[in-house]
């Protein structure tokens, strides 16, 4: 009986470890990363510079949000779905405007949710408000030249 219990525990542990590993692999592909204004400068572009130059190798979508914003909360699962839709071709980030007022001021963000779509070449495009996922796909495709 003890052996059976031990084997059952080992089998269950293996299943849980495998599920965690799979979840980790999926998470790295479809993640919407939370960053701050300093990380934005390091990963995306120097928002305080006069000339916009992307640092990454892929287009980027940045969601400017606030914890108190109900439309921002409704956008969160849409962003995860968009990250899944654009898996490995577009990177997705979120920045809290209340905690990062300098970058929010530079982009003159007056209403949220505010998405900044940054193609590799060219100027960023903006989308203000909450829309169905297909509208975001349409706008992102136009902005990144798909």
C-alpha positions, 0 to 999 in steps of 0.5 A: 500500500505504501509503494502504491501511494509513493508511485501515485505521488511520483506520477502526480508530481511528474504530471504537475511538473510537465504542466508547469513546464508547458505553461512556462513555454506558452507563457514566454511566447504569448506574454504581455510584459509589464514594464516601466518608463526606464525599461521602455527606453532600454527595450523599445525606444528612447522616448525622451530622444528627438528622433524615434529609433526602435531598439528591438527586432520586432514591432511593439504594441504598448498599452498605457493603462491604470489599475482603476480604469475599467476599459483597461481591465477589459482590454487585458484579455484582448491583449493576451489574445493579440499576443497569441495571434501575433506569437513571435512577430509582435511584442506586447507591453503594458505601462501603468500611467499613474506610476510612470507619469513622465512617459505618459506626459511625453506621449500626451496621454489624456485618455486610456486605454491608449495603445502605441503601435510601434513598427520597426520603421516609421513613426508609432501609431496610436489607438485610444479606447476599447475596441473589439479584437478584430479592430486591433488586428486591423490597425496593427496590421496596417501599422506594421505593414502586413 
